């Protein structure tokens, strides 16, 4: 029997046995939807864990470089030393960004109202952080509006700054209208006008105050040098491949005396999500195997019952030249068509359920906002669901197809 004939025969039987087909498809669709949702939740959980870790400590390969200087005057670390450090890091081809935080900064708005970062008593109101455009290559930064720094911000006479929504509200600005607003700030005695060019997402893992995360203001490193702002605790963020980290640290320690540095402290923040993902996948595979076995039993029973009811039909096919393998493939193809269609329905249902389910789980039970976190549907879960549907089709079709092939022609005609 040609393949086209087997396919048409399978479709004809599907049309005839509507109730049996609908019951089988319902069982398979429920199984596939459950497997898809479980796999999607597991995949999104892994994505959320990775994104939260990167928001707190940086992308894979991030290191923090702290230094202790031999000589430091009242103005802090000399600008010449800071420039020498950046030149060395750039010469070594290291992706790097300054990351200095000023706890004594002041902000003055257009109505001359002054906000101090660190009041005499109480927690800080905001934090001024000096960095540059390369921080977005190292940290997990997400913008709500406007833009992050670029290389042209290093040569602007009027400094560009990036703030968070919390900072905009602190100084009386509407976050929707904050882009382009001008403020004045000072980390010493000199006041400097600056323009807000972007609003960044509040960062998970940032400094926390009694009312939530402390608002942040980001200032380009070149603007800090031009203004002569003093810094006493310079820190650089580096992004280095883990296999090159040891050699890079050795080179930096050899270069440190040229910067006037006594000691270098390097803190590695490498994350290993492969091990977490491997264990999670093993767990999902075990759950999938158990559900595959349990969910297939009713489908197998329906298939065997259908083969028993079609004994005379198989006898007629055999009389007209159909062989045992032809009947085997016809019954197997019928199961595959039904299960694949049910698999598409199950994956679609899982896709529709996963979005609201993850939002509820993250916000209500874990207290995690979806802003800046990748909660998109992992399409490998859809591929897993379709794979399960095909496996169920093959697994549940083998026994009925084998029994159809073993039917005796004489007994089938007599029946």
C-alpha positions in Angstrom: 0.0 0.0 0.0 1.5 3.4 -0.9 2.1 6.0 1.7 -0.6 8.2 0.3 -3.1 5.4 0.7 -2.0 4.8 4.3 -2.4 8.5 5.1 -5.9 8.7 3.5 -6.9 5.5 5.4 -5.7 7.0 8.7 -7.6 10.2 8.1 -10.8 8.2 7.2 -10.6 6.3 10.4 -10.1 9.5 12.4 -13.3 10.9 10.8 -15.2 7.7 11.6 -14.1 7.3 15.2 -14.7 10.9 16.4 -15.5 10.1 20.0 -12.4 7.8 20.5 -10.2 10.3 18.7 -11.4 13.2 20.8 -10.9 11.3 24.0 -7.4 10.3 23.0 -6.6 13.9 21.8 -7.9 15.3 25.1 -5.7 13.0 27.2 -2.6 13.8 25.0 -3.3 17.6 25.0 -3.6 17.7 28.8 -0.4 15.7 29.1 1.5 18.0 26.7 0.1 21.2 28.3 1.2 20.1 31.7 4.7 19.1 30.5 5.0 22.4 28.6 4.0 24.5 31.6 6.4 22.6 33.9 9.2 23.0 31.4 8.4 26.6 30.8 8.3 27.5 34.5 11.6 25.7 35.1 13.2 27.5 32.1 11.8 30.9 33.2 12.9 30.2 36.8 16.5 29.6 35.6 16.3 32.8 33.4 15.1 34.8 36.4 17.9 33.4 38.6 20.5 34.3 36.0 19.1 37.8 35.4 18.9 38.6 39.1 22.4 37.4 39.7 23.7 39.5 36.8 21.8 42.5 38.1 23.4 42.1 41.5 27.0 41.2 40.5 27.4 41.6 36.8 27.4 39.3 33.8 29.5 36.1 33.7 33.2 36.9 34.0 32.7 40.1 36.1 35.4 41.0 38.7 35.7 43.9 41.1 39.1 45.6 41.3 39.9 47.5 44.5 43.2 49.3 45.2 45.1 50.7 48.2 47.3 53.7 47.3 50.7 54.6 48.8 50.1 58.3 48.9 46.7 60.0 49.0 46.2 63.7 49.7 43.0 65.5 50.9 41.7 65.6 47.3 41.8 61.8 47.1 43.5 59.7 44.5 45.3 61.9 41.9 43.6 62.1 38.5 46.9 61.1 36.9 46.8 57.7 38.7 43.2 57.1 37.6 44.0 57.9 34.0 47.0 55.6 34.1 44.9 52.8 35.5 42.4 53.2 32.6 45.2 53.3 30.0 46.6 50.1 31.3 43.3 48.3 31.3 42.6 49.5 27.8 46.1 48.4 26.7 45.4 44.9 28.0 42.2 44.8 26.0 40.0 44.3 29.2 36.4 45.4 29.1 36.3 47.7 32.1 34.3 50.5 33.7 35.0 52.7 36.8 32.5 52.3 39.6 33.0 55.0 42.3 30.2 55.8 44.7 29.9 59.2 46.4 27.9 59.2 49.7 28.3 62.9 50.3 26.9 64.3 47.1 24.4 67.1 46.9 21.7 67.9 44.3 20.1 71.3 43.7 17.0 71.6 41.5 15.8 74.6 39.5 13.9 76.1 42.4 17.3 76.0 44.4 16.1 73.2 46.7 19.0 71.2 47.9 19.0 67.4 48.6 21.9 65.9 50.4 22.8 62.3 49.8 23.8 61.6 53.4 21.9 63.6 56.0 23.3 64.2 59.4 21.1 61.4 60.8 19.3 58.8 58.9 19.8 56.6 55.8 21.1 58.0 52.5 18.6 59.7 50.2 20.3 58.8 47.0 23.7 57.6 45.7 25.9 59.2 43.1 27.9 56.7 41.0 30.7 57.5 38.6 31.0 55.1 35.7 31.1 55.2 31.9 29.4 53.8 28.8 31.1 50.4 29.1 29.2 49.5 32.3 26.3 48.2 30.1 28.6 45.6 28.7 29.4 44.4 32.2 26.3 44.9 34.3 22.7 43.9 33.5 21.3 47.4 32.8 17.8 48.1 31.5 16.6 51.5 30.5 13.0 52.7 31.0 13.4 55.8 28.9 16.1 57.8 27.1 19.5 56.2 26.7 22.6 55.1 28.5 25.9 56.9 28.2 27.9 56.8 24.9 31.4 57.8 24.0 30.4 61.3 23.1 29.4 62.0 26.7 33.1 62.0 27.7 33.7 65.2 25.8 30.6 67.2 26.6 31.0 70.4 28.5 27.6 69.9 30.2 27.7 66.5 31.9 25.1 64.0 31.0 23.6 61.9 33.8 21.4 58.9 34.0 19.0 58.6 37.0 16.4 56.1 38.2 12.7 56.8 38.6 13.1 57.0 42.4 15.6 59.8 42.0 13.3 61.7 39.6 10.5 61.6 42.2 12.9 62.5 45.0 13.7 65.9 43.3 10.1 66.6 42.3 10.3 65.5 38.6 7.7 63.6 36.8 9.5 60.4 35.5 7.6 60.8 32.2 9.1 64.3 31.7 12.5 63.8 33.4 14.4 63.3 30.1 16.1 66.6 29.3 15.6 68.1 32.7 18.6 70.0 34.2 19.8 69.8 37.7 22.9 70.9 39.6 25.0 68.6 41.7 28.2 68.7 43.7 30.4 66.2 45.4 32.6 68.9 46.9 32.5 72.7 46.9 31.8 73.3 43.2 28.3 73.1 41.7 27.9 71.7 38.2 24.9 71.8 35.9 23.9 68.5 34.3 21.2 67.2 32.0 19.3 63.9 32.5 19.6 61.8 29.3 18.1 58.5 30.5 16.1 56.8 33.2 17.4 53.4 34.2 15.5 50.5 35.9 15.8 50.2 39.6 18.5 47.5 40.0 17.8 44.3 41.9 20.4 43.8 44.6 21.1 47.6 44.9 21.5 49.4 48.2 18.3 49.3 50.2 16.8 51.9 52.4 13.8 51.7 54.8 11.4 52.6 52.0 13.0 50.4 49.3 15.9 50.7 46.9 18.0 53.8 47.2 17.7 56.1 44.1 20.8 56.2 41.9 22.4 58.9 39.8 25.1 57.9 37.3 27.8 60.4 36.1 30.4 59.8 33.4 34.0 59.2 34.6 35.4 61.8 32.3 33.1 64.5 33.8 34.3 63.5 37.3 37.9 64.1 36.2 37.1 67.4 34.5 35.3 68.7 37.7 38.2 67.5 40.0 35.8 65.5 42.2 37.8 63.7 44.9 37.6 60.0 45.3 39.2 58.0 48.0 38.0 54.5 47.2 38.4 53.9 43.4 36.9 50.6 42.2 36.8 49.2 38.7 34.5 46.6 37.2 36.2 44.2 34.8 34.7 41.5 32.5 37.2 38.7 31.8 36.8 35.2 30.5 37.1 32.9 33.6 39.9 30.9 32.0 42.0 34.1 31.6 41.3 35.6 35.0 44.4 34.2 36.8 46.8 35.5 34.1 45.0 38.9 34.0 45.3 39.3 37.8 49.0 38.6 37.6 49.5 41.2 34.9 47.5 43.8 36.9 49.5 43.2 40.0 52.7 43.7 38.0 51.4 46.9 36.6 50.1 48.3 39.9 53.3 50.1 41.1 53.1 52.3 38.0 49.8 53.6 39.4 51.1 54.3 42.8 49.2 51.3 44.2 50.4 49.2 47.2 47.9 46.4 47.0 45.2 45.1 44.6 42.1 43.2 45.8 40.2 41.3 43.1 36.8 39.9 43.9 35.4 37.3 41.4 31.7 37.1 40.9 31.5 34.3 38.4 28.2 32.6 38.3 27.8 28.9 37.4 24.3 28.3 36.1 25.2 25.3 34.0 25.2 23.1 37.2 21.8 24.5 38.3 20.4 24.1 34.8 21.7 20.5 34.5 20.0 19.4 37.8 16.8 21.2 36.8 16.8 19.5 33.5 17.3 16.1 35.1 14.3 16.8 37.4 12.2 17.8 34.5 13.2 14.7 32.5 12.1 12.5 35.4 8.8 14.3 35.8 8.2 14.1 32.0 9.0 10.3 31.9 6.5 9.6 34.7 3.8 11.7 33.2 4.5 10.1 29.8 3.9 6.7 31.2 0.8 7.5 33.2 -0.8 9.7 30.5 -0.2 7.1 27.8 -2.2 4.3 29.5 -5.7 5.5 28.6 -4.7 6.3 25.0 -3.2 2.7 24.7 -6.5 1.3 26.0 -8.5 3.3 23.5 -6.3 2.2 20.7 -6.5 -1.5 21.5 -10.3 -1.2 21.8 -10.5 0.4 18.4 -8.3 -2.3 16.8 -10.6 -5.0 18.2 -13.6 -3.3 16.7 -12.0 -3.1 13.3 -11.2 -6.8 12.8 -13.4 -7.2 9.8 -12.1 -4.0 8.3 -8.5 -5.3 8.5 -9.6 -8.6 6.9 -11.0 -6.7 3.9 -7.8 -4.8 3.6 -5.8 -8.0 3.6 -8.0 -9.6 1.0 -7.3 -6.6 -1.4 -3.5 -7.0 -1.0 -2.6 -5.1 2.1 0.2 -6.7 4.0 0.8 -6.9 7.8 3.4 -4.1 7.7 0.9 -1.9 5.7 -1.7 -2.2 8.5 1.0 -1.6 11.1 2.1 1.7 9.5 -1.5 2.8 8.9 -2.5 2.4 12.6 0.7 3.9 13.7 0.3 6.9 11.4 -3.2 7.4 12.7 -1.9 7.7 16.3 0.9 10.1 15.2 -1.6 12.4 13.4 -3.9 12.6 16.4 -1.1 13.0 19.0 0.7 15.7 16.9 -2.5 17.7 16.6 -3.2 17.3 20.3 0.4 18.3 21.0 -0.1 21.6 19.1 -3.2 22.3 21.1 -1.4 21.4 24.4 1.6 23.7 23.6 -0.7 26.5 22.7 -2.6 26.1 26.0 0.7 26.0 27.9 1.9 29.1 26.2 -1.3 31.0 27.2 -1.1 29.7 30.8 2.6 30.4 31.4 2.5 34.2 31.1 -0.1 34.9 33.8 1.2 32.0 36.0 4.7 33.4 36.1 3.5 36.9 36.8 1.5 35.7 39.8 4.3 33.5 41.1 7.0 36.2 40.8 5.0 39.1 42.2 2.8 37.4 44.8 4.9 34.6 46.2 8.5 35.7 45.5 8.1 39.5 45.5 10.0 39.9 42.3 9.1 42.5 39.7 9.1 41.5 36.1 10.7 44.8 35.1 14.1 44.2 33.7 13.7 40.4 34.1 13.4 38.0 31.1 10.1 36.1 31.6 9.5 35.3 28.0 8.2 31.9 27.0 11.2 29.5 26.5 10.6 27.9 23.1 12.6 24.8 24.1 9.6 24.0 26.3 7.4 24.1 23.2 9.8 21.8 21.4 9.8 19.5 24.4 6.0 19.4 24.4 5.8 18.5 20.7 8.5 15.9 21.3 6.4 14.4 24.1 3.4 14.4 21.8 5.3 12.5 19.1 6.7 10.1 21.6 3.2 9.4 23.0 1.9 8.9 19.4 4.6 6.3 18.7 4.4 4.7 22.2 0.6 4.4 22.2 0.4 3.3 18.6 2.9 0.5 18.7 0.7 -2.0 20.6 -2.5 -1.4 18.6 -0.5 -1.4 15.4 1.3 -4.7 16.3 -2.1 -6.3 17.1 -3.5 -5.1 13.8 -0.6 -6.6 11.9 -1.0 -10.0 13.7 -4.7 -10.4 12.8 -5.5 -13.6 10.9 -7.2 -13.0 7.5 -9.5 -16.0 7.9 -10.6 -15.1 11.5 -11.1 -11.4 10.4 -13.4 -12.4 7.5 -15.3 -14.8 9.7 -15.9 -12.2 12.3 
